[in-house]
Amino acid sequence: MKQFPFFLVLLFFNSCQYFEKQVPSEKELLQKELKSINWKVVDEYPSVANCEKIIDKKQRQKCFFDVMSQLIQEKLDIDSLSILYPKLDTIAVKVTVFPNASMKFEPQFPKDSVQYDTIKVDSILQARLVDFPKVNPAIKRGVPVKTQFMLPVIIKAKQNK
């Protein structure tokens, strides 16, 4: 009978413990990774061409919000919101930027705002807030994602001279 050297037998018995360890399944690894991601924060905020050259993340975000506020302001300045509702000085607009770069605008009114015809204000906003420059959607882990944010839009009353 042939005998194995003692160190081979010892190696064999010790190596068996490596086979006993459970390898996590692909599903478990995916769930663990998904739980570790903070979905409330994006890697890159939406952007427009004017802001693309800015490297600093906070400055680029500020640039985007400033450009969007200015564009919305300009589009609403040519309208009659300030004439229809002279006491309405600011509208909060919820802006949604979708992964395909399309946008949606929704005016937000206080729950008790019966003094405004919200349907009329919404229709004016929908009619005016078109033809925006291309907006690059937000990015999370290299993938375009949907983002929403609120922009306060000041309604300027026009003065007839």
C-alpha positions, 0 to 999 in steps of 0.5 A: 500500500502506498502512503501519502506524505503527511503534508499532502494529507494535511493540505487536503483536509485543510483545503476542504474548508475553502469549499464550504464557504458560501459564495453570494448569489448574483441577486444578493450582490445586486441587492447589496449594491443597490442598497448602498447607493444614495438615490437622492443624490446624482453624480452630475446635475442636469446641464445646458450647453452654456454650463458644460465648460464649468468643472466645479459640480456646485458651480455647474449646478448653480449655472443650470438653475440660473439659466433655467430660472432666467429662461422661464422668467423671459418666457413668462414676461411676455405673458399676461400672468401679472395682469391677470393676477397682480398679487401673484409675484412668485410661482414655484415651478416643479421642473422634471428633466427626464432621461431622454432630455425632455422636460415637464413644468408644473406650477405649485400652489399652496393647498389653500390657493383658491384665489388663482385659477390654477388651471388657467395658470397651468395652461399659460405655463404649458403654452409659454414654456416650450422651445428650451435649449437642449438639456442634458439629463442628470447622470447617476453611475453613468446612466441618465436619470430623471430629476425633479427640482423646484424653481421660484419664478418671479412674475414681473408686473409690466408697467405701461408708459 
